[in-house]
Amino acid sequence: MAGLADLGGVRLRQGDVDGALVTWRGFLDCADGIRSVKVQAALQDMRVRLRRYSGVPAAQELRERAARFAARS
């Protein structure tokens, strides 16, 4: 599952912002209800990376969703 988060990071580094967002959305869907150190670390990493894209509505929505997810865990 954390592999999906890692794949999102890879796609972002390759310049595929849309692909990263889709992958991270899938990660959040799969990780819902899972409490683990790896998931928390992946959430934090994703949120940090998404800060650069605050002007992109889909990225901002995903960042906010990740923040809500982290707060529940």
Backbone as CSV, one residue per row, in Angstrom:
resi,resn,N_x,N_y,N_z,CA_x,CA_y,CA_z,C_x,C_y,C_z
1,MET,0.812,-1.183,0.000,0.000,0.000,0.000,0.862,1.256,0.000
2,ALA,1.886,1.287,0.847,2.791,2.440,0.828,3.500,2.520,-0.519
3,GLY,3.530,1.397,-1.235,4.109,1.393,-2.570,3.365,2.326,-3.513
4,LEU,2.053,2.437,-3.333,1.281,3.382,-4.148,1.728,4.808,-3.863
5,ALA,1.965,5.111,-2.616,2.443,6.450,-2.258,3.807,6.699,-2.887
6,ASP,4.670,5.696,-2.847,5.994,5.827,-3.461,5.876,6.030,-4.974
7,LEU,4.965,5.292,-5.596,4.760,5.425,-7.037,4.286,6.842,-7.379
8,GLY,3.449,7.417,-6.539,3.029,8.797,-6.749,4.216,9.742,-6.739
9,GLY,5.142,9.521,-5.815,6.355,10.336,-5.761,7.213,10.178,-7.002
10,VAL,7.320,8.956,-7.507,8.084,8.698,-8.729,7.458,9.440,-9.902
11,ARG,6.148,9.333,-10.014,5.465,10.018,-11.119,5.651,11.530,-11.034
12,LEU,5.616,12.059,-9.827,5.812,13.493,-9.657,7.227,13.890,-10.083
13,ARG,8.225,13.115,-9.684,9.609,13.404,-10.080,9.791,13.333,-11.593
14,GLN,8.985,12.504,-12.249,9.064,12.377,-13.706,8.287,13.488,-14.413
15,GLY,7.648,14.352,-13.637,6.896,15.455,-14.212,5.442,15.137,-14.527
16,ASP,4.989,13.979,-14.120,3.609,13.552,-14.378,2.743,13.898,-13.166
17,VAL,2.388,15.172,-13.049,1.621,15.640,-11.893,0.255,14.953,-11.846
18,ASP,-0.430,14.887,-12.984,-1.745,14.245,-13.006,-1.654,12.778,-12.593
19,GLY,-0.651,12.081,-13.079,-0.460,10.679,-12.708,-0.180,10.514,-11.228
20,ALA,0.599,11.440,-10.673,0.892,11.403,-9.242,-0.382,11.601,-8.429
21,LEU,-1.199,12.555,-8.852,-2.436,12.831,-8.117,-3.378,11.633,-8.157
22,VAL,-3.490,10.998,-9.322,-4.346,9.814,-9.449,-3.820,8.688,-8.558
23,THR,-2.520,8.485,-8.564,-1.915,7.421,-7.760,-2.098,7.691,-6.277
24,TRP,-1.860,8.924,-5.867,-2.038,9.265,-4.448,-3.495,9.164,-4.022
25,ARG,-4.408,9.493,-4.910,-5.834,9.337,-4.602,-6.129,7.855,-4.337
26,GLY,-5.562,6.986,-5.170,-5.720,5.545,-4.968,-5.110,5.083,-3.655
27,PHE,-3.960,5.645,-3.318,-3.318,5.320,-2.037,-4.249,5.662,-0.878
28,LEU,-4.832,6.858,-0.905,-5.731,7.257,0.180,-6.956,6.351,0.240
29,ASP,-7.472,5.956,-0.913,-8.624,5.050,-0.942,-8.275,3.713,-0.291
30,CYS,-7.105,3.198,-0.594,-6.680,1.897,-0.064,-6.294,1.962,1.409
31,ALA,-5.725,3.077,1.830,-5.192,3.189,3.188,-6.247,3.583,4.213
32,ASP,-7.451,3.881,3.771,-8.494,4.317,4.689,-8.718,3.280,5.779
33,GLY,-8.565,3.697,7.008,-8.766,2.809,8.148,-7.518,2.062,8.590
34,ILE,-6.432,2.170,7.844,-5.183,1.486,8.196,-4.342,2.412,9.070
35,ARG,-3.895,1.895,10.177,-3.029,2.673,11.065,-1.655,2.017,11.093
36,SER,-0.703,2.700,10.510,0.661,2.179,10.529,1.645,3.333,10.402
37,VAL,2.844,3.087,10.846,3.901,4.090,10.765,4.219,4.394,9.302
38,LYS,4.242,3.371,8.460,4.552,3.576,7.039,3.491,4.428,6.354
39,VAL,2.237,4.186,6.662,1.165,4.978,6.062,1.278,6.427,6.526
40,GLN,1.529,6.638,7.802,1.673,8.000,8.320,2.854,8.717,7.663
41,ALA,3.960,8.019,7.496,5.128,8.621,6.844,4.820,8.964,5.387
42,ALA,4.117,8.071,4.716,3.753,8.318,3.315,2.802,9.510,3.201
43,LEU,1.867,9.622,4.129,0.955,10.766,4.138,1.716,12.076,4.304
44,GLN,2.643,12.086,5.244,3.420,13.303,5.492,4.253,13.673,4.271
45,ASP,4.891,12.693,3.668,5.701,12.940,2.473,4.848,13.495,1.338
46,MET,3.691,12.899,1.146,2.787,13.342,0.092,2.349,14.780,0.334
47,ARG,1.990,15.109,1.550,1.539,16.470,1.860,2.644,17.488,1.625
48,VAL,3.871,17.143,1.988,5.003,18.055,1.766,5.211,18.279,0.271
49,ARG,5.182,17.208,-0.504,5.387,17.331,-1.953,4.287,18.152,-2.616
50,LEU,3.075,18.016,-2.123,1.943,18.719,-2.723,1.923,20.212,-2.410
51,ARG,2.684,20.654,-1.443,2.729,22.089,-1.114,3.146,22.922,-2.316
52,ARG,4.008,22.372,-3.151,4.484,23.099,-4.340,3.375,23.339,-5.353
53,TYR,2.287,22.618,-5.223,1.204,22.687,-6.205,-0.062,23.280,-5.585
54,SER,0.108,24.231,-4.680,-1.047,24.814,-3.987,-1.985,25.541,-4.945
55,GLY,-1.486,25.949,-6.112,-2.329,26.606,-7.106,-3.128,25.650,-7.964
56,VAL,-2.902,24.356,-7.781,-3.615,23.330,-8.546,-4.751,22.802,-7.661
57,PRO,-5.997,23.085,-8.023,-7.117,22.692,-7.157,-7.135,21.204,-6.786
58,ALA,-6.844,20.325,-7.728,-6.861,18.887,-7.434,-5.778,18.519,-6.418
59,ALA,-4.633,19.172,-6.509,-3.552,18.915,-5.555,-3.920,19.434,-4.177
60,GLN,-4.533,20.600,-4.122,-4.943,21.167,-2.834,-6.008,20.297,-2.178
61,GLU,-6.955,19.811,-2.972,-8.002,18.932,-2.437,-7.393,17.651,-1.881
62,LEU,-6.430,17.103,-2.596,-5.777,15.880,-2.152,-4.976,16.118,-0.880
63,ARG,-4.313,17.239,-0.804,-3.544,17.585,0.396,-4.467,17.725,1.611
64,GLU,-5.605,18.364,1.418,-6.566,18.513,2.507,-7.136,17.165,2.917
65,ARG,-7.406,16.323,1.941,-7.911,14.975,2.251,-6.872,14.190,3.040
66,ALA,-5.617,14.300,2.653,-4.539,13.612,3.363,-4.428,14.130,4.800
67,ALA,-4.605,15.430,4.989,-4.541,16.012,6.330,-5.680,15.472,7.207
68,ARG,-6.880,15.385,6.641,-8.006,14.829,7.395,-7.749,13.366,7.720
69,PHE,-7.201,12.655,6.771,-6.896,11.236,6.957,-5.891,11.067,8.098
70,ALA,-4.834,11.895,8.085,-3.795,11.810,9.114,-4.366,12.144,10.489
71,ALA,-5.289,13.081,10.546,-5.874,13.479,11.820,-6.717,12.356,12.442
72,ARG,-7.297,11.529,11.594,-8.127,10.412,12.099,-7.285,9.256,12.586
73,SER,-6.099,9.113,12.038,-5.260,7.930,12.341,-4.537,8.069,13.643
